[in-house]
Amino acid sequence: MASPSERQLIQLQIEHLFDQMIEQQRKKVAKVARRIRPNLSDDDLRDPHSHPEINASPHWNWEDGLLAGLIAGQTAVIRELQDTARKTTSNPDDEEATHLKRPTTDSNETNRP
């Protein structure tokens, strides 16, 4: 098992990787939008639904969906890493550690075919 400092380093590396992928995808989304409407400002890109020609583009929607997926993935992975770090550093008798434990399944659920 990794030490707390090793886990912290791994988490920073993962965060950095996600940041790079998200930044690259943001640039791609902007590039596709500006192919459709060349004079878009950065503020316009934050509200693309105000520009129907962009919002109607399947290519732009695809790229924007990839960006949304990367952001959601980053949030989920970082949260899981933080939860794992808390669980491994908490005292099992501690109330917070008990709160973080996953619920056990009902015995009826385990007997299903």
C-alpha positions as CSV (number, residue, x, y, z in Angstrom):
1,M,0.0,0.0,0.0
2,A,1.2,3.5,-0.8
3,S,2.2,5.8,1.9
4,P,0.2,9.0,2.4
5,S,2.9,11.1,0.7
6,E,2.9,8.7,-2.3
7,R,-0.9,8.8,-2.5
8,Q,-0.7,12.6,-2.4
9,L,1.8,12.6,-5.3
10,I,-0.3,10.2,-7.3
11,Q,-3.4,12.3,-6.7
12,L,-1.5,15.4,-7.9
13,Q,-0.4,13.6,-11.0
14,I,-3.9,12.4,-11.8
15,E,-5.3,16.0,-11.2
16,H,-2.6,17.4,-13.5
17,L,-3.4,14.8,-16.2
18,F,-7.1,15.6,-16.1
19,D,-6.3,19.4,-16.1
20,Q,-4.3,18.9,-19.3
21,M,-6.9,16.8,-21.0
22,I,-9.7,19.3,-20.1
23,E,-7.7,22.2,-21.3
24,Q,-6.9,20.5,-24.6
25,Q,-10.6,19.6,-25.0
26,R,-11.7,23.2,-24.2
27,K,-9.4,24.4,-27.0
28,K,-10.9,21.9,-29.4
29,V,-14.5,22.9,-28.4
30,A,-13.6,26.6,-29.0
31,K,-11.9,25.8,-32.4
32,V,-15.0,23.9,-33.6
33,A,-17.3,26.7,-32.5
34,R,-15.1,29.3,-34.2
35,R,-15.2,27.4,-37.4
36,I,-19.0,27.7,-37.3
37,R,-19.0,31.3,-36.1
38,P,-15.5,32.9,-36.4
39,N,-16.1,36.1,-34.3
40,L,-17.0,34.3,-31.1
41,S,-15.5,35.8,-27.9
42,D,-14.4,33.7,-25.0
43,D,-17.6,34.9,-23.2
44,D,-19.7,33.7,-26.1
45,L,-18.2,30.3,-25.7
46,R,-19.3,30.1,-22.1
47,D,-22.9,30.5,-23.3
48,P,-23.1,28.6,-26.6
49,H,-26.8,28.1,-26.4
50,S,-27.2,31.7,-27.2
51,H,-25.9,30.9,-30.7
52,P,-28.3,28.5,-32.3
53,E,-25.9,27.7,-35.2
54,I,-23.3,26.3,-32.8
55,N,-25.9,24.5,-30.6
56,A,-27.3,22.9,-33.7
57,S,-23.9,21.5,-34.8
58,P,-23.5,17.7,-34.1
59,H,-19.7,18.1,-34.3
60,W,-19.7,20.8,-31.6
61,N,-22.1,18.9,-29.4
62,W,-19.9,15.8,-29.6
63,E,-16.8,17.8,-28.6
64,D,-18.7,19.6,-25.9
65,G,-20.0,16.3,-24.6
66,L,-16.5,14.9,-24.4
67,L,-15.5,18.0,-22.4
68,A,-18.4,17.5,-20.0
69,G,-17.4,13.8,-19.6
70,L,-13.8,14.7,-18.8
71,I,-14.9,17.2,-16.2
72,A,-17.3,14.7,-14.6
73,G,-14.6,12.1,-14.6
74,Q,-12.2,14.4,-13.0
75,T,-14.7,15.2,-10.3
76,A,-15.5,11.6,-9.6
77,V,-11.9,10.4,-9.6
78,I,-10.7,13.2,-7.3
79,R,-13.6,12.6,-4.9
80,E,-12.9,8.9,-4.8
81,L,-9.2,9.5,-4.1
82,Q,-10.1,11.9,-1.3
83,D,-12.6,9.5,0.2
84,T,-10.0,6.7,0.0
85,A,-7.4,8.9,1.7
86,R,-9.8,9.7,4.5
87,K,-10.7,6.1,5.0
88,T,-7.1,4.9,5.2
89,T,-6.0,7.6,7.6
90,S,-9.1,7.5,9.9
91,N,-9.3,5.5,13.1
92,P,-11.9,2.7,12.5
93,D,-13.5,3.6,15.8
94,D,-13.8,7.2,14.8
95,E,-17.4,8.4,14.1
96,E,-16.4,9.9,10.7
97,A,-14.7,6.7,9.6
98,T,-17.9,4.8,10.5
99,H,-19.9,7.3,8.5
100,L,-17.7,6.8,5.4
101,K,-18.1,3.0,5.4
102,R,-20.2,1.6,2.5
103,P,-23.6,0.3,3.6
104,T,-23.9,-3.5,3.9
105,T,-26.4,-5.3,1.8
106,D,-29.5,-6.8,3.2
107,S,-29.4,-10.5,3.6
108,N,-32.5,-10.8,1.4
109,E,-30.6,-9.1,-1.5
110,T,-27.7,-11.6,-1.3
111,N,-30.1,-14.6,-1.7
112,R,-31.5,-13.5,-5.1
113,P,-31.0,-15.9,-8.0
